[in-house]
Amino acid sequence: MMTPPDVIQAGTPRTIAPRTQPYPAKMDGPRTPRDERRRAQHNEVERRRRDKINNWIVTLSKMIPDCTMDSTKTGASKGGILSKACDYIRDLRQSNQRLQESLKEVERIQVDNELCRQQIEELKNENALLRAQLQQHGIEMVGETPPQ
């Protein structure tokens, strides 16, 4: 599993842009119904966004092998799930690369085998012609097996 320093490279310092405007002043008076409605709507949108993210993280945790090994009572942490997902994807990519290399090697071997088969056929044909020539000249081979 990746550690936070692996994710955030230590060589690149993080900078935070300064605010261009001062913090808004808190309203001392009561909020208007319009403000309450906007706040409630914003809270609902934000809650749906969080729920959607959490559902995708749970779905991801179910797809990753051994993702619940370091779980607590409530399950693995979101960061742990994402870290294991990254590790799993990296492993899959490496495995895929190895399989592609193996496939190329198998294809090379198949081409070599086909060339060998063609050479064997050519040699069999040449051998049959030579046997026929020997028989035409009345020469018999001793201890030879019949041609296949």
N, C-alpha and C positions, 0 to 999 in steps of 0.2 A: 504494500500500500504506500502511496506517495505521502511524503510529509509536507507540511506547509512550506518549508524552505525550498523543496523541490518544485513546488507549483509557482511560488513567487521567487524569481531569480534575485539573489542578493546583490548582484552587480548593477541592477537598475534601480536607482533611488526613486521613490514615489514622491511626487510633488502634488500639493493640493492648491488649486487655484484660489486666489483671494476673492472674497465676495465683492461684487461690484456695487451692491446696494446694501444698506444697513438692514439688520433684522427688522421685520415688520413689528410695529408696536402692537402689543396685545390690546384687544378691545376691553375696556373696563365695563362697558354697559352690556345689557343683555343682547343676545344674538337675535337677529331677525329670523322669522320663519324661513326666509329664502336661504339664509346662511345655514340654518339647521338642515334644510332639505339638501343643500349642496354637500354638506359634511356627511350626511347619512348616505347619500348617493356615492360619494367618494369612498366611504368606508365599505360599502357593499361591493363596489368594483374591486377594491383592493383585496377584500376577503375572497372573492371569486378567483382572483389572480393567484393568491397564495394557495387556495385549495387546488387549483389546477396544477401548480408547480408541485405541490406535495403529492398529488395523485400520480403525476409522471415519475416522481422519485420512487414512490412505492412500486409502480409498475417496473421501473428499471431494476429495483432491488430483487424483484421476483425473477428477472431474466438473467441476473448475474449469479453464477455458481458460487457457493460458499459465502454469500453476502450477509448471512445472519450469524456468522461465527462470533463476531465481536459485538453482538447485540446486547443491549441492556434490557430492562423489563419492558420498555416501550418499543424496542426494536433498535436497529442500527441507526446511527446518526446520519443525517443527510450528507454531511461531509464525508463520512466513511463510505456511504453508498456510492457517492460520486467518485471517490478515490478508487474504490474497487472496480467501478465501471471503466474508469480510465485504464487501470491495469489490465482488465480483461480485454478491452479493445486493443491495447498494445500487444497483448499475447496473441490475439486473433490475427492481427496484421502480420506478426512474425511467423505464425503458423501458416498463414496464407502464402507468404513469401517463400517459405520452405517447400510448400506443396507445389507452387508454380515452378520452382527450380527442379523438383523431382519430376514433375510432368515433362519439362523440357528434356531432362535426361532420359526418361522413358521413350519419348518421341525420337531422340537421337538413336537409342538402342534399337527401336523398331526399324528405323531406316537402315541401320547397319545389318540387322537380321535379314531384311528384304534383299539387300545387296548380296549377302552371303547365299541366300536361297537362289538368287539368279546365277551366281557363280557356280553353285553346285549343279544346277540344271545344265549350264553350259558345259561343265566338265563331264557330266553324265553323257551328254550328247556327243561330245568329242570322244569320250571313251568308247561309246557304242560304234562310232565311225571307225575308230582304230581296230576294234575287234572284228568288224566286218571286213576291213582290209586284210587283217591277218588271216581270216578264214578264206578269203579269195585267193590268197597266196598259199593256202594249204598248211598254214602254221597253226598248231593247236597249242593252247595254253595248258600247262600242267598244274593241277591243284587249284584251279580257278573255280569260283562259284559262278553260277549262271547270272547274267545281268538281270537287274531288277526292273 
